[in-house]
């Protein structure tokens, strides 16, 4: 067959269609975007109104002297200079940092220990009972819990000292001694807050593949060694979340020290948020209170940033 005949019987290629412009978003896409906007708008408005606006307002108010009754007067940096020279404010920052370190460490230790225990061999119904029991204090009012705990820690007729007396320990002035008041506040705070970290750890432990633990057991890792070298590295993302949330909450502690000790004895349990409350609503010094609040906000942001910075070394993602 000649080339001419081959060309005659060969099917011709269809002409290439000219390129068309990309079609615009369809009506369905526009509807989806509109629906997403409607769902996000309340959240965005809430964040702006209840978070952004108060923060900006506090920064602006910290530059003025204002007692609600008279008109605000310009103060500039005077409020901040007063904060750094006020011994009560400085002591409150020290107390808050000490409280944060001790309370968060104890909270994470108790929560992780109980999570490991509950996650072991246990009937499902009993595991659910423990989860509910440990989380229950978190849903209660911190003020109401503190009122009850104030009676339990009473030196004369409190249940805690009564129980200590059964084993021969003399009554402890939990709420009236500078040496033990902070310990009592920390215990009450941790008792209420550890349930949140406990649930985080339970969820994190359930997400660790069982095959990894089985492989570690075959390699000879058992007990504490397996938890240190296998469980904790795999649980490190959850531990980071629990630590960040715990630190932020601890730096803003107010109800427990206010109800239990009212900041005393002396200033041994006075926290930063207590100073803000007293300056604003008892002394009507809203400018000074706002300055303390701005410094607390900066401290929280700095500590949180430091945690995420350190997490690059210690947090391992699967």
Secondary structure, 3 states (H helix, E strand, C coil): CCHHHHHHHCCCCCCCCCCCCCCCCCHHHHHHHHHHHHHHHHHHHHHHHHHHHHHHHHHHHCCEECCCCCCCEECCCHHHHHHHHCHHHHHHHHHHHHHHHHHHHHHHHHHHHHHHHHCCCCCHHHHHHHHHHHHHHHHCCHHHHHHHHHHHCCCCCCHHHHHHHHCCCCCCCCCCCCCCHHHHHHHHHHHHHHHHHHHHHHHHHHCCCHHHHHHHHHCCCCHHHHHHHHHHHHHHHHHHHHHHHHHHHHHCCCHHHHHHCCCCCCCCCCCHHHHHHHHHHHCCCHHHHHHHHHHHHHHHHHHHHHHHHHHHHHCCCC
